[in-house]
Amino acid sequence: LLYLGEGKIQDKNLPHRTKLTEMILTEFRTEYCKVKNDLKNTLGRISHTTDLWSDPNLDSFMALTAHFMARD
């Protein structure tokens, strides 16, 4: 945001943390419903791939990828 605002962004231009949380959760729910609907309307099977790893600080990560053929 600071880069896009060329350093002219002030605190009053940024959403409050609770508003930002609400915005993120709303977007997550929207995208979740889209993915759920896409998976319901596949042409056949769904292939899943997972990967687990940790960084040097021992923070763990997991990635899940689904491959499928869509009707459109």
Stockholm file with secondary structure:
# STOCKHOLM 1.0

chainA/1-72         LLYLGEGKIQDKNLPHRTKLTEMILTEFRTEYCKVKNDLKNTLGRISHTTDLWSDPNLDSFMALTAHFMARD
#=GR chainA/1-72 SS CTTTTTTCCCGGGSCCHHHHHHHHHHHHHHHHHHHHHHHHTBSSCCEEEEEEEECTTCCEEEEEEEECCBCC
#=GC SS_cons        CTTTTTTCCCGGGSCCHHHHHHHHHHHHHHHHHHHHHHHHTBSSCCEEEEEEEECTTCCEEEEEEEECCBCC
//
